[in-house]
Amino acid sequence: IGWLSEMENSGVRFYANNGTSEDLISILKSKGINSIRLRIWVNPTSKWCGTEDVIKQALRAKNAGMRLMINFHFSDSWADPGQQNKPFAWRNLSFAELQNSLYNYTKDVMQQLKANDIKPEWVQIGNETNDGMLWQEGRASTNMQNFSNLLKAGYRAVKEISPTSKVIVHLSNGYDNQLYRWMFDNLKEQQVEFDV
């Protein structure tokens, strides 16, 4: 669903079972989908997956009566276990400035969502953060405290604007019990708050 506006812009159309062209979100809802997850990139090279695009898609979901998850990547493109690249604009910041930028950016996006009467049910602080985010400073295997402080800044920013949104710490590889025990035991030791 994160590609929806880009696909529509390039002329892709979606069809219901009866062959009529319809809005994809309406089709998904008719199939029983009641929630969508939208990724957000800080300064994407295209106009897709940036704040403005995400708000437009979130409004469509809200108007369809769907629940919403916002997935902050804290990058200008994909963040995953193999790459957690800082946004270009944040590349030379000190750790304190990096933490502050994450907080301010998260809070700004949440405020813009709120101004559009959009309340995400879930907010993901980072994507597939198996080894932290915003490398190298936020790499969990080399500095769990820094990673924890970034999560705390994101949690605080979300809850200040939308106290009922559930904040997610997101890892991939759900089958990897050792990874999950290592990560969540350390986050609890660092007193990181999260809901999911």
Secondary structure, DSSP 4 states (H G I P E B T S, - for coil): -TTHHHHHHTT---B-TTS-B--HHHHHHHTT--EEEEEE-SS-SSSTTSHHHHHHHHHHHHHTT-EEEEEE--SSS--BTTB-BPPGGGTT--HHHHHHHHHHHHHHHHHHHHHTT---SEEEESSS-TTBSSBTTTBTTT-HHHHHHHHHHHHHHHHHH-TTSEEE---S-TT-HHHHHHHHHHHHHTT-----
